[in-house]
Amino acid sequence: MRSLIIGVVIIAAAVFAALPPDAAGFGLGWGDDVLAFLRGGAPVVAALIGLIAAFVGIADMRDRAEAKREKQKAAEPAEKG
């Protein structure tokens, strides 16, 4: 329950910080800074997601190759015997 209350308070503080004081009558007016941060951070996040996807793809290809090798290795004794 305590974490829920803390979460709501933090969300309210973030909204308060982003609201323009002249339009809402209260707020810190950090909305432009928040948008600039999001614009600057989006390419970095996209690059990290792409890097993670590439690593997952490489690991998947290695796993498939290993499974294929194991399958062939298991089929070899049956062919010899």
Secondary structure as GFF3:
##gff-version 3
##sequence-region A 1 81
A	DSSP	alpha_helix	2	18	.	.	.	ID=ss1
A	DSSP	alpha_helix	21	24	.	.	.	ID=ss2
A	DSSP	alpha_helix	31	80	.	.	.	ID=ss3
###
